[in-house]
Amino acid sequence: ALVQTAGLAGKGLGGTAYRLLGAPVLLSVDGITYLISAATEALIRLPQAPRRQPSGGWSEAVRRLATDTREGFRYVWSHHGLRTAVLVTACITFFLEPLVVLLPLLVKDTRFLGLSADWYGYLLAGYGAAHLTGYWLAGRVTGPPSPRQGVLAGGAVASAGLSFVGLGLARGAGAALGWIVLGGLALGFYNNSLLSRVQVRVPDALRARALAAFQALAMGLVPVGIGLAGAATELSGRRVDLVFVAAGLLVIPAGLAAALHPGLRGLLSTRSSASGPR
């Protein structure tokens, strides 16, 4: 909640600050704040004692890290529900995450929205507020674990895809804000529904490794997606609206398939921690 709230303030003011101050000043201030953060963070003292270095030295530490990493990846991929969740999340990050990078083109190009840079900040702020609301809703409307949670999660993914289709077709500020709010709400709902169940289902001894592997598998395609989205935008004559529509249309069937898939529904509907691959 704190990260989202701070992000909302920054995103809401970012577009206006960019217009008034320009990119060089903003980047300079941003860099200085990172240096200040680094200096203050260096003063933090953790109460627990640090883990001792293994007797075998760094080579043993690297071997243990590699072993832990393999165990995490092996567990996630061998668990039917987790594997499905990774594939769905990877689809979202590959097709939808890059669109945030392309959003300024959609906002400023007169062929599409034709708005001032301020609206880039407003749209991101609306997205962030909706994302936080979606997190809150996930804990309020899903109730106890049940098969319907898989349907709700899959429906949220399909709704996110639909929202980006609508954003690509929007030709006014109000419509664009409405569509991006729907996308933030849907993705926030899906993310919290999924990650909260993963934390419950994975055994304690494997939770950190499994979550790290899950995030690596799901987010590893983001740089590739950004590169391909940029190439598609240039090749289409900067018809970024078509890129939004195409990406959204590709995500919708993934959400519908996830809602019907027994693996994801099983992951979201079981109460007890998973004791092994399923």
Backbone as CSV, one residue per row, in Angstrom:
resi,resn,N_x,N_y,N_z,CA_x,CA_y,CA_z,C_x,C_y,C_z
1,ALA,0.825,-1.207,0.000,0.000,0.000,0.000,0.862,1.260,0.000
2,LEU,1.951,1.233,0.751,2.837,2.398,0.788,3.503,2.632,-0.563
3,VAL,3.955,1.545,-1.180,4.598,1.682,-2.494,3.612,2.211,-3.522
4,GLN,2.393,1.666,-3.511,1.390,2.111,-4.468,1.013,3.568,-4.234
5,THR,0.876,3.962,-2.971,0.492,5.343,-2.669,1.580,6.322,-3.123
6,ALA,2.841,5.979,-2.818,3.936,6.841,-3.268,3.983,6.882,-4.794
7,GLY,3.749,5.729,-5.418,3.750,5.686,-6.875,2.648,6.536,-7.476
8,LEU,1.477,6.547,-6.830,0.370,7.354,-7.334,0.738,8.834,-7.333
9,ALA,1.355,9.287,-6.245,1.737,10.690,-6.175,2.772,11.036,-7.244
10,GLY,3.764,10.156,-7.393,4.800,10.413,-8.387,4.269,10.383,-9.809
11,LYS,3.424,9.398,-10.097,2.884,9.290,-11.453,1.926,10.439,-11.765
12,GLY,1.136,10.804,-10.767,0.189,11.883,-11.007,0.868,13.207,-11.283
13,LEU,2.008,13.448,-10.612,2.729,14.704,-10.797,3.780,14.626,-11.898
14,GLY,4.150,13.395,-12.288,5.254,13.227,-13.224,5.013,13.873,-14.575
15,GLY,3.805,13.695,-15.112,3.523,14.266,-16.423,3.596,15.779,-16.422
16,THR,3.037,16.389,-15.372,3.072,17.850,-15.272,4.498,18.345,-15.046
17,ALA,5.248,17.645,-14.191,6.632,18.043,-13.925,7.485,17.918,-15.191
18,TYR,7.216,16.893,-15.985,7.946,16.737,-17.252,7.671,17.918,-18.178
19,ARG,6.435,18.331,-18.239,6.087,19.447,-19.123,6.702,20.747,-18.641
20,LEU,6.748,20.961,-17.317,7.229,22.227,-16.773,8.752,22.285,-16.672
21,LEU,9.394,21.168,-16.323,10.828,21.177,-16.024,11.669,20.524,-17.109
22,GLY,11.106,19.570,-17.835,11.869,18.862,-18.849,12.547,17.618,-18.298
23,ALA,12.915,16.733,-19.207,13.483,15.451,-18.804,14.842,15.569,-18.104
24,PRO,15.787,16.422,-18.549,17.091,16.472,-17.876,17.010,16.811,-16.392
25,VAL,16.159,17.787,-16.046,16.028,18.162,-14.633,15.410,17.023,-13.838
26,LEU,14.369,16.397,-14.402,13.714,15.305,-13.690,14.667,14.143,-13.454
27,LEU,15.442,13.792,-14.466,16.390,12.688,-14.311,17.477,13.023,-13.294
28,SER,17.912,14.261,-13.269,18.931,14.667,-12.289,18.403,14.559,-10.867
29,VAL,17.187,15.072,-10.662,16.581,14.985,-9.327,16.372,13.530,-8.932
30,ASP,15.924,12.721,-9.888,15.684,11.308,-9.603,16.978,10.606,-9.200
31,GLY,18.063,10.903,-9.918,19.337,10.303,-9.568,19.819,10.707,-8.184
32,ILE,19.617,11.976,-7.823,20.027,12.456,-6.494,19.242,11.739,-5.398
33,THR,17.939,11.530,-5.621,17.141,10.842,-4.599,17.621,9.411,-4.396
34,TYR,18.092,8.764,-5.462,18.641,7.408,-5.301,19.907,7.434,-4.455
35,LEU,20.758,8.439,-4.662,21.967,8.545,-3.858,21.630,8.775,-2.387
36,ILE,20.635,9.622,-2.136,20.208,9.853,-0.751,19.665,8.564,-0.142
37,SER,18.857,7.838,-0.920,18.312,6.576,-0.414,19.430,5.584,-0.100
38,ALA,20.421,5.511,-0.982,21.538,4.597,-0.743,22.285,4.963,0.538
39,ALA,22.492,6.260,0.764,23.218,6.687,1.962,22.441,6.351,3.236
40,THR,21.128,6.597,3.213,20.344,6.307,4.421,20.187,4.803,4.636
41,GLU,20.093,4.056,3.549,19.934,2.613,3.698,21.198,1.961,4.253
42,ALA,22.340,2.565,3.970,23.592,2.016,4.494,23.642,2.069,6.018
43,LEU,22.810,2.909,6.623,22.799,3.040,8.087,21.876,2.036,8.761
44,ILE,21.109,1.273,7.976,20.172,0.319,8.569,20.946,-0.822,9.224
45,ARG,20.534,-1.186,10.421,21.134,-2.304,11.133,20.060,-3.350,11.389
46,LEU,20.247,-4.521,10.805,19.264,-5.585,10.982,19.453,-6.237,12.348
47,PRO,18.341,-6.556,13.041,18.471,-7.130,14.387,19.027,-8.547,14.386
48,GLN,18.735,-9.334,13.358,19.208,-10.711,13.366,20.649,-10.791,12.890
49,ALA,21.346,-11.810,13.361,22.735,-12.006,12.960,22.770,-12.522,11.530
50,PRO,23.730,-12.057,10.751,23.815,-12.547,9.369,24.210,-14.009,9.328
51,ARG,23.800,-14.684,8.254,24.165,-16.084,8.101,25.672,-16.218,7.917
52,ARG,26.220,-17.216,8.556,27.651,-17.440,8.435,27.975,-18.031,7.063
53,GLN,29.137,-17.650,6.574,29.579,-18.178,5.294,29.860,-19.676,5.443
54,PRO,29.394,-20.510,4.521,29.691,-21.950,4.603,31.189,-22.206,4.696
55,SER,31.524,-23.301,5.355,32.933,-23.608,5.588,33.706,-23.784,4.290
56,GLY,33.012,-24.147,3.218,33.680,-24.351,1.942,34.004,-23.067,1.207
57,GLY,33.637,-21.913,1.775,33.927,-20.643,1.135,32.915,-20.305,0.053
58,TRP,33.346,-19.400,-0.840,32.432,-18.900,-1.867,32.011,-19.977,-2.849
59,SER,32.881,-20.891,-3.156,32.522,-21.957,-4.096,31.374,-22.798,-3.550
60,GLU,31.425,-23.093,-2.241,30.324,-23.848,-1.632,29.043,-23.016,-1.608
61,ALA,29.178,-21.712,-1.353,27.999,-20.851,-1.344,27.335,-20.810,-2.719
62,VAL,28.160,-20.744,-3.776,27.612,-20.725,-5.138,26.914,-22.043,-5.449
63,ARG,27.504,-23.144,-5.026,26.885,-24.448,-5.261,25.546,-24.557,-4.538
64,ARG,25.494,-24.045,-3.326,24.227,-24.093,-2.587,23.175,-23.214,-3.249
65,LEU,23.599,-22.044,-3.722,22.654,-21.170,-4.417,22.115,-21.848,-5.668
66,ALA,22.994,-22.497,-6.429,22.561,-23.197,-7.635,21.606,-24.328,-7.294
67,THR,21.885,-25.033,-6.203,21.003,-26.125,-5.782,19.639,-25.602,-5.378
68,ASP,19.625,-24.525,-4.586,18.352,-23.934,-4.182,17.551,-23.454,-5.388
69,THR,18.249,-22.847,-6.345,17.565,-22.346,-7.537,16.947,-23.483,-8.329
70,ARG,17.704,-24.562,-8.518,17.175,-25.713,-9.251,15.967,-26.320,-8.538
71,GLU,16.043,-26.412,-7.212,14.920,-26.972,-6.467,13.665,-26.111,-6.637
72,GLY,13.854,-24.786,-6.611,12.707,-23.899,-6.783,12.073,-24.053,-8.154
73,PHE,12.908,-24.038,-9.198,12.390,-24.193,-10.561,11.741,-25.563,-10.744
74,ARG,12.375,-26.605,-10.192,11.839,-27.954,-10.351,10.479,-28.073,-9.674
75,TYR,10.354,-27.502,-8.490,9.081,-27.605,-7.777,7.976,-26.860,-8.525
76,VAL,8.258,-25.632,-8.961,7.242,-24.843,-9.651,6.802,-25.540,-10.929
77,TRP,7.756,-26.044,-11.703,7.401,-26.620,-13.003,6.726,-27.988,-12.869
78,SER,7.008,-28.730,-11.793,6.399,-30.042,-11.613,5.027,-29.967,-10.967
79,HIS,4.689,-28.800,-10.398,3.372,-28.612,-9.782,2.415,-28.092,-10.849
80,HIS,1.379,-28.871,-11.137,0.487,-28.561,-12.250,-0.105,-27.159,-12.140
81,GLY,-0.605,-26.804,-10.962,-1.233,-25.495,-10.781,-0.252,-24.355,-10.884
82,LEU,0.939,-24.512,-10.286,1.942,-23.452,-10.348,2.449,-23.259,-11.770
83,ARG,2.611,-24.354,-12.482,3.074,-24.236,-13.871,2.061,-23.459,-14.712
84,THR,0.781,-23.755,-14.517,-0.253,-23.024,-15.239,-0.243,-21.551,-14.869
85,ALA,-0.094,-21.266,-13.572,-0.070,-19.877,-13.114,1.109,-19.127,-13.720
86,VAL,2.280,-19.789,-13.820,3.450,-19.154,-14.423,3.189,-18.824,-15.881
87,LEU,2.580,-19.750,-16.610,2.328,-19.519,-18.032,1.349,-18.373,-18.248
88,VAL,0.307,-18.311,-17.427,-0.672,-17.225,-17.553,-0.026,-15.889,-17.210
89,THR,0.733,-15.863,-16.111,1.385,-14.623,-15.696,2.431,-14.194,-16.718
90,ALA,3.148,-15.154,-17.301,4.120,-14.827,-18.338,3.432,-14.218,-19.553
91,CYS,2.247,-14.716,-19.883,1.486,-14.160,-21.002,1.133,-12.699,-20.727
92,ILE,0.719,-12.419,-19.491,0.361,-11.045,-19.126,1.580,-10.138,-19.220
93,THR,2.686,-10.568,-18.628,3.876,-9.714,-18.597,4.466,-9.536,-19.994
94,PHE,4.360,-10.547,-20.848,4.928,-10.452,-22.191,4.117,-9.507,-23.079
95,PHE,2.797,-9.569,-22.985,1.964,-8.789,-23.895,1.527,-7.440,-23.322
96,LEU,1.288,-7.363,-22.004,0.704,-6.139,-21.448,1.715,-5.210,-20.795
97,GLU,2.736,-5.756,-20.131,3.714,-4.893,-19.468,4.383,-3.912,-20.432
98,PRO,4.770,-4.340,-21.646,5.421,-3.385,-22.560,4.524,-2.220,-22.965
99,LEU,3.211,-2.370,-22.850,2.317,-1.318,-23.307,2.423,-0.066,-22.449
100,VAL,2.820,-0.235,-21.177,3.009,0.940,-20.326,4.145,1.805,-20.875
101,VAL,5.180,1.157,-21.459,6.282,1.900,-22.054,5.806,2.676,-23.284
102,LEU,4.836,2.114,-24.012,4.333,2.747,-25.224,3.221,3.757,-24.954
103,LEU,2.764,3.840,-23.722,1.638,4.709,-23.398,1.872,6.178,-23.768
104,PRO,3.090,6.737,-23.587,3.292,8.144,-23.982,2.987,8.402,-25.453
105,LEU,3.315,7.436,-26.325,3.017,7.613,-27.743,1.512,7.657,-27.985
106,LEU,0.792,6.803,-27.275,-0.659,6.785,-27.425,-1.272,8.088,-26.926
107,VAL,-0.694,8.645,-25.867,-1.245,9.864,-25.268,-0.991,11.076,-26.158
108,LYS,0.209,11.236,-26.683,0.587,12.479,-27.348,0.251,12.512,-28.842
109,ASP,0.191,11.351,-29.489,-0.052,11.328,-30.933,-1.464,11.823,-31.233
110,THR,-1.586,12.793,-32.106,-2.896,13.373,-32.426,-3.782,12.404,-33.190
111,ARG,-3.221,11.329,-33.737,-4.048,10.330,-34.404,-4.850,9.507,-33.406
112,PHE,-4.430,9.508,-32.152,-5.070,8.667,-31.149,-5.725,9.541,-30.074
113,LEU,-5.021,9.780,-28.957,-5.602,10.603,-27.893,-5.280,12.078,-28.084
114,GLY,-4.058,12.399,-28.499,-3.688,13.782,-28.728,-3.801,14.655,-27.492
115,LEU,-3.302,14.153,-26.349,-3.400,14.873,-25.082,-2.031,15.410,-24.675
116,SER,-2.008,16.286,-23.691,-0.752,16.823,-23.174,-0.035,15.765,-22.352
117,ALA,1.244,16.013,-22.057,2.039,15.068,-21.280,1.473,14.865,-19.882
118,ASP,0.708,15.847,-19.376,0.106,15.700,-18.062,-0.754,14.443,-17.981
119,TRP,-1.416,14.130,-19.092,-2.336,13.002,-19.081,-1.624,11.664,-18.987
120,TYR,-0.371,11.612,-19.350,0.388,10.388,-19.127,0.455,10.099,-17.623
121,GLY,0.727,11.134,-16.835,0.746,10.966,-15.388,-0.624,10.631,-14.832
122,TYR,-1.670,11.280,-15.338,-3.013,11.009,-14.837,-3.432,9.566,-15.114
123,LEU,-3.119,9.082,-16.314,-3.495,7.711,-16.656,-2.738,6.704,-15.786
124,LEU,-1.450,6.940,-15.575,-0.697,6.036,-14.720,-1.194,6.085,-13.278
125,ALA,-1.576,7.267,-12.818,-2.112,7.384,-11.462,-3.435,6.621,-11.344
126,GLY,-4.293,6.749,-12.358,-5.537,5.998,-12.344,-5.295,4.506,-12.359
127,TYR,-4.321,4.071,-13.153,-3.966,2.656,-13.209,-3.473,2.166,-11.848
128,GLY,-2.595,2.944,-11.216,-2.059,2.541,-9.923,-3.123,2.491,-8.836
129,ALA,-4.016,3.480,-8.807,-5.096,3.481,-7.815,-6.008,2.284,-8.016
130,ALA,-6.321,1.973,-9.268,-7.177,0.825,-9.550,-6.476,-0.480,-9.189
131,HIS,-5.159,-0.538,-9.426,-4.391,-1.738,-9.092,-4.451,-1.997,-7.590
132,LEU,-4.291,-0.958,-6.798,-4.364,-1.090,-5.345,-5.767,-1.511,-4.918
133,THR,-6.795,-0.948,-5.558,-8.172,-1.333,-5.261,-8.412,-2.794,-5.605
134,GLY,-7.840,-3.252,-6.721,-7.971,-4.655,-7.091,-7.347,-5.578,-6.059
135,TYR,-6.212,-5.184,-5.497,-5.607,-5.960,-4.410,-6.572,-6.064,-3.237
136,TRP,-7.192,-4.951,-2.899,-8.121,-4.931,-1.762,-9.340,-5.801,-2.047
137,LEU,-9.867,-5.698,-3.260,-11.051,-6.479,-3.610,-10.772,-7.976,-3.568
138,ALA,-9.569,-8.377,-3.967,-9.241,-9.801,-3.980,-9.374,-10.417,-2.599
139,GLY,-9.095,-9.639,-1.582,-9.225,-10.151,-0.229,-10.619,-10.028,0.349
140,ARG,-11.523,-9.384,-0.382,-12.873,-9.148,0.134,-13.949,-9.980,-0.555
141,VAL,-13.775,-10.254,-1.812,-14.871,-10.906,-2.548,-14.606,-12.374,-2.853
142,THR,-13.361,-12.833,-2.732,-13.106,-14.222,-3.078,-13.577,-15.184,-2.004
143,GLY,-13.481,-14.788,-0.717,-13.928,-15.653,0.354,-13.018,-16.857,0.520
144,PRO,-13.531,-17.926,1.160,-12.732,-19.132,1.351,-12.339,-19.749,0.014
145,PRO,-11.247,-20.523,0.006,-10.830,-21.159,-1.249,-11.944,-22.001,-1.842
146,SER,-12.194,-21.827,-3.127,-13.256,-22.559,-3.815,-12.955,-22.540,-5.311
147,PRO,-13.576,-23.453,-6.072,-13.335,-23.479,-7.526,-13.663,-22.166,-8.220
148,ARG,-14.562,-21.364,-7.648,-14.927,-20.120,-8.324,-13.774,-19.127,-8.361
149,GLN,-12.779,-19.309,-7.474,-11.648,-18.381,-7.492,-10.859,-18.495,-8.789
150,GLY,-10.776,-19.705,-9.337,-10.126,-19.855,-10.626,-10.878,-19.120,-11.726
151,VAL,-12.213,-19.182,-11.661,-13.027,-18.474,-12.642,-12.841,-16.974,-12.500
152,LEU,-12.809,-16.478,-11.261,-12.629,-15.047,-11.031,-11.250,-14.587,-11.507
153,ALA,-10.219,-15.386,-11.218,-8.866,-15.012,-11.639,-8.754,-14.999,-13.162
154,GLY,-9.287,-16.036,-13.807,-9.246,-16.066,-15.262,-10.058,-14.943,-15.876
155,GLY,-11.208,-14.657,-15.266,-12.015,-13.545,-15.755,-11.305,-12.212,-15.606
156,ALA,-10.521,-12.077,-14.539,-9.758,-10.843,-14.349,-8.705,-10.686,-15.444
157,VAL,-8.051,-11.784,-15.817,-7.055,-11.724,-16.896,-7.719,-11.328,-18.206
158,ALA,-8.858,-11.952,-18.521,-9.572,-11.613,-19.752,-10.022,-10.150,-19.730
159,SER,-10.459,-9.662,-18.573,-10.875,-8.263,-18.462,-9.701,-7.324,-18.681
160,ALA,-8.513,-7.711,-18.198,-7.322,-6.890,-18.426,-7.016,-6.802,-19.916
161,GLY,-7.103,-7.941,-20.618,-6.889,-7.904,-22.055,-7.894,-7.013,-22.760
162,LEU,-9.166,-7.120,-22.354,-10.205,-6.288,-22.948,-9.945,-4.808,-22.695
163,SER,-9.427,-4.482,-21.513,-9.186,-3.077,-21.181,-8.124,-2.465,-22.090
164,PHE,-7.105,-3.236,-22.455,-6.070,-2.694,-23.332,-6.547,-2.603,-24.774
165,VAL,-7.471,-3.487,-25.164,-8.111,-3.323,-26.471,-8.878,-2.001,-26.493
166,GLY,-9.663,-1.768,-25.432,-10.416,-0.517,-25.350,-9.526,0.702,-25.298
167,LEU,-8.381,0.573,-24.619,-7.449,1.701,-24.533,-6.878,2.028,-25.909
168,GLY,-6.603,0.993,-26.705,-6.101,1.244,-28.047,-7.134,1.891,-28.952
169,LEU,-8.411,1.597,-28.716,-9.482,2.150,-29.540,-9.992,3.494,-29.027
170,ALA,-9.636,3.862,-27.799,-10.145,5.097,-27.196,-9.634,6.316,-27.948
171,ARG,-10.492,7.305,-28.054,-10.113,8.554,-28.722,-10.456,9.764,-27.869
172,GLY,-10.629,9.557,-26.590,-10.897,10.649,-25.672,-10.286,10.371,-24.322
173,ALA,-10.035,11.429,-23.542,-9.372,11.279,-22.248,-10.215,10.452,-21.284
174,GLY,-11.517,10.712,-21.245,-12.375,9.991,-20.314,-12.428,8.509,-20.611
175,ALA,-12.557,8.157,-21.883,-12.597,6.746,-22.260,-11.280,6.060,-21.933
176,ALA,-10.163,6.723,-22.232,-8.858,6.138,-21.951,-8.681,5.906,-20.455
177,LEU,-9.100,6.873,-19.651,-8.980,6.721,-18.197,-9.839,5.564,-17.706
178,GLY,-11.053,5.445,-18.237,-11.926,4.352,-17.823,-11.356,2.988,-18.157
179,TRP,-10.801,2.851,-19.365,-10.248,1.565,-19.768,-9.011,1.202,-18.961
180,ILE,-8.132,2.174,-18.706,-6.907,1.844,-17.977,-7.207,1.559,-16.506
181,VAL,-8.251,2.179,-15.970,-8.677,1.858,-14.600,-9.176,0.415,-14.539
182,LEU,-9.947,-0.008,-15.531,-10.398,-1.397,-15.576,-9.211,-2.353,-15.623
183,GLY,-8.187,-2.019,-16.423,-7.012,-2.869,-16.500,-6.274,-2.968,-15.176
184,GLY,-6.084,-1.850,-14.502,-5.413,-1.880,-13.209,-6.191,-2.660,-12.173
185,LEU,-7.510,-2.488,-12.171,-8.365,-3.212,-11.233,-8.265,-4.713,-11.463
186,ALA,-8.341,-5.131,-12.721,-8.310,-6.555,-13.047,-6.965,-7.183,-12.709
187,LEU,-5.875,-6.512,-13.062,-4.553,-7.085,-12.803,-4.228,-7.098,-11.314
188,GLY,-4.653,-6.073,-10.577,-4.454,-6.089,-9.137,-5.201,-7.241,-8.484
189,PHE,-6.429,-7.470,-8.932,-7.226,-8.578,-8.404,-6.545,-9.914,-8.697
190,TYR,-6.084,-10.084,-9.932,-5.451,-11.350,-10.307,-4.158,-11.569,-9.526
191,ASN,-3.318,-10.554,-9.443,-2.022,-10.711,-8.782,-2.170,-11.088,-7.322
192,ASN,-3.073,-10.431,-6.617,-3.235,-10.736,-5.196,-3.890,-12.097,-5.002
193,SER,-4.867,-12.429,-5.846,-5.507,-13.744,-5.745,-4.481,-14.851,-5.929
194,LEU,-3.590,-14.659,-6.880,-2.625,-15.703,-7.187,-1.514,-15.783,-6.145
195,LEU,-0.859,-14.663,-5.860,0.297,-14.711,-4.975,-0.081,-15.109,-3.550
196,SER,-1.248,-14.690,-3.090,-1.662,-15.084,-1.740,-1.879,-16.593,-1.653
197,ARG,-2.401,-17.209,-2.727,-2.591,-18.650,-2.724,-1.262,-19.379,-2.863
198,VAL,-0.349,-18.838,-3.650,0.965,-19.467,-3.787,1.665,-19.502,-2.435
199,GLN,1.563,-18.430,-1.680,2.203,-18.383,-0.365,1.614,-19.421,0.582
200,VAL,0.339,-19.703,0.443,-0.312,-20.681,1.318,-0.032,-22.104,0.860
201,ARG,-0.024,-22.322,-0.440,0.075,-23.682,-0.965,1.483,-24.259,-0.926
202,VAL,2.503,-23.421,-1.059,3.879,-23.933,-1.123,4.388,-24.222,0.287
203,PRO,5.011,-25.375,0.508,5.557,-25.691,1.832,6.569,-24.653,2.301
204,ASP,6.653,-24.489,3.614,7.538,-23.473,4.183,8.973,-23.603,3.687
205,ALA,9.476,-24.822,3.629,10.881,-25.033,3.284,11.191,-24.642,1.845
206,LEU,10.165,-24.586,1.001,10.388,-24.286,-0.413,9.814,-22.941,-0.826
207,ARG,9.174,-22.227,0.083,8.407,-21.048,-0.323,9.285,-19.971,-0.960
208,ALA,10.382,-19.622,-0.308,11.229,-18.564,-0.852,11.798,-18.962,-2.205
209,ARG,12.236,-20.220,-2.325,12.806,-20.677,-3.587,11.740,-20.722,-4.683
210,ALA,10.567,-21.201,-4.324,9.502,-21.309,-5.321,9.032,-19.935,-5.784
211,LEU,8.890,-18.995,-4.855,8.456,-17.652,-5.235,9.496,-16.961,-6.114
212,ALA,10.784,-17.148,-5.779,11.831,-16.554,-6.606,11.809,-17.153,-8.012
213,ALA,11.638,-18.470,-8.101,11.569,-19.113,-9.412,10.330,-18.670,-10.172
214,PHE,9.217,-18.536,-9.459,7.970,-18.101,-10.091,8.142,-16.712,-10.704
215,GLN,8.720,-15.804,-9.949,8.909,-14.443,-10.449,9.895,-14.427,-11.623
216,ALA,10.951,-15.218,-11.535,11.933,-15.243,-12.621,11.318,-15.780,-13.909
217,LEU,10.530,-16.854,-13.790,9.895,-17.437,-14.969,8.861,-16.487,-15.571
218,ALA,8.093,-15.827,-14.704,7.017,-14.967,-15.190,7.542,-13.658,-15.759
219,MET,8.602,-13.094,-15.149,9.082,-11.776,-15.553,10.219,-11.823,-16.563
220,GLY,10.762,-13.010,-16.822,11.905,-13.097,-17.716,11.615,-12.656,-19.133
221,LEU,10.342,-12.694,-19.534,9.982,-12.329,-20.899,9.717,-10.837,-21.072
222,VAL,9.719,-10.073,-19.983,9.395,-8.648,-20.088,10.351,-7.900,-21.023
223,PRO,11.676,-8.035,-20.880,12.560,-7.307,-21.806,12.331,-7.696,-23.263
224,VAL,12.082,-8.994,-23.506,11.812,-9.439,-24.875,10.525,-8.808,-25.393
225,GLY,9.500,-8.784,-24.528,8.230,-8.190,-24.925,8.355,-6.712,-25.238
226,ILE,9.146,-6.003,-24.440,9.337,-4.570,-24.681,10.034,-4.342,-26.017
227,GLY,11.060,-5.147,-26.287,11.769,-5.001,-27.548,10.883,-5.283,-28.752
228,LEU,10.097,-6.356,-28.679,9.218,-6.705,-29.789,8.094,-5.694,-29.955
229,ALA,7.571,-5.182,-28.838,6.520,-4.173,-28.933,7.042,-2.899,-29.588
230,GLY,8.277,-2.512,-29.241,8.865,-1.338,-29.884,9.076,-1.555,-31.374
231,ALA,9.554,-2.757,-31.733,9.757,-3.062,-33.151,8.438,-3.067,-33.906
232,ALA,7.399,-3.660,-33.284,6.084,-3.693,-33.934,5.533,-2.288,-34.127
233,THR,5.780,-1.420,-33.167,5.307,-0.042,-33.281,5.985,0.677,-34.445
234,GLU,7.291,0.517,-34.568,8.012,1.178,-35.654,7.618,0.617,-37.016
235,LEU,7.490,-0.718,-37.101,7.166,-1.342,-38.374,5.752,-0.988,-38.853
236,SER,4.875,-0.681,-37.915,3.494,-0.340,-38.282,3.309,1.149,-38.538
237,GLY,4.418,1.891,-38.600,4.287,3.327,-38.790,3.830,4.038,-37.532
238,ARG,4.279,3.503,-36.384,3.909,4.039,-35.071,2.404,4.001,-34.824
239,ARG,1.762,2.975,-35.365,0.351,2.758,-35.054,0.269,2.020,-33.720
240,VAL,0.611,2.751,-32.676,0.663,2.140,-31.356,-0.717,1.678,-30.917
241,ASP,-1.776,2.271,-31.459,-3.119,1.822,-31.114,-3.350,0.381,-31.543
242,LEU,-2.816,0.002,-32.721,-2.963,-1.366,-33.187,-2.174,-2.340,-32.321
243,VAL,-1.033,-1.898,-31.807,-0.240,-2.748,-30.912,-1.013,-3.015,-29.626
244,PHE,-1.671,-1.999,-29.080,-2.489,-2.171,-27.880,-3.620,-3.168,-28.141
245,VAL,-4.304,-2.990,-29.252,-5.436,-3.858,-29.570,-4.968,-5.305,-29.764
246,ALA,-3.891,-5.501,-30.505,-3.399,-6.853,-30.764,-2.963,-7.545,-29.470
247,ALA,-2.240,-6.830,-28.617,-1.783,-7.425,-27.363,-2.960,-7.798,-26.480
248,GLY,-3.944,-6.916,-26.382,-5.118,-7.225,-25.577,-5.881,-8.421,-26.096
249,LEU,-6.024,-8.523,-27.417,-6.748,-9.645,-28.009,-6.028,-10.971,-27.771
250,LEU,-4.713,-10.946,-27.670,-3.965,-12.167,-27.411,-4.067,-12.608,-25.954
251,VAL,-4.306,-11.670,-25.038,-4.397,-12.008,-23.615,-5.789,-12.532,-23.255
252,ILE,-6.827,-12.056,-23.922,-8.198,-12.466,-23.580,-8.376,-13.982,-23.608
253,PRO,-7.989,-14.688,-24.681,-8.174,-16.149,-24.655,-7.347,-16.840,-23.581
254,ALA,-6.182,-16.269,-23.228,-5.394,-16.862,-22.148,-6.159,-16.807,-20.833
255,GLY,-6.845,-15.687,-20.584,-7.642,-15.583,-19.373,-8.815,-16.539,-19.364
256,LEU,-9.481,-16.666,-20.494,-10.620,-17.579,-20.573,-10.175,-19.029,-20.407
257,ALA,-9.021,-19.373,-21.016,-8.510,-20.733,-20.861,-8.111,-20.999,-19.411
258,ALA,-7.521,-19.993,-18.751,-7.114,-20.170,-17.355,-8.319,-20.399,-16.452
259,ALA,-9.436,-19.708,-16.743,-10.635,-19.865,-15.913,-11.167,-21.282,-15.970
260,LEU,-10.902,-21.985,-17.056,-11.415,-23.344,-17.224,-10.366,-24.417,-16.940
261,HIS,-9.124,-23.994,-16.720,-8.043,-24.962,-16.562,-8.053,-25.563,-15.153
262,PRO,-8.053,-26.896,-15.033,-8.107,-27.521,-13.702,-6.886,-27.220,-12.840
263,GLY,-5.720,-26.982,-13.479,-4.525,-26.709,-12.691,-4.640,-25.433,-11.895
264,LEU,-5.021,-24.336,-12.563,-5.146,-23.062,-11.863,-6.309,-23.086,-10.884
265,ARG,-7.416,-23.702,-11.273,-8.557,-23.786,-10.363,-8.206,-24.595,-9.125
266,GLY,-7.418,-25.649,-9.289,-6.994,-26.435,-8.138,-6.070,-25.662,-7.222
267,LEU,-5.166,-24.874,-7.816,-4.242,-24.069,-7.016,-4.990,-23.066,-6.154
268,LEU,-6.045,-22.479,-6.692,-6.766,-21.424,-5.993,-7.889,-21.939,-5.106
269,SER,-8.172,-23.232,-5.143,-9.338,-23.727,-4.401,-8.993,-24.658,-3.249
270,THR,-7.712,-24.966,-3.044,-7.305,-25.879,-1.992,-6.797,-25.104,-0.782
271,ARG,-7.188,-25.544,0.388,-6.831,-24.820,1.612,-5.416,-25.144,2.080
272,SER,-5.075,-26.411,2.106,-3.837,-26.832,2.769,-2.618,-26.567,1.893
273,SER,-1.446,-26.538,2.540,-0.196,-26.359,1.801,0.070,-27.591,0.972
274,ALA,0.637,-27.369,-0.202,0.978,-28.489,-1.063,2.168,-29.224,-0.489
275,SER,2.056,-30.542,-0.404,3.150,-31.320,0.153,4.089,-31.848,-0.909
276,GLY,3.742,-31.704,-2.149,4.593,-32.170,-3.223,4.010,-31.814,-4.554
277,PRO,4.669,-32.195,-5.624,4.189,-31.884,-6.958,2.834,-32.507,-7.216
278,ARG,1.965,-31.736,-7.931,0.641,-32.234,-8.261,0.308,-31.800,-9.676
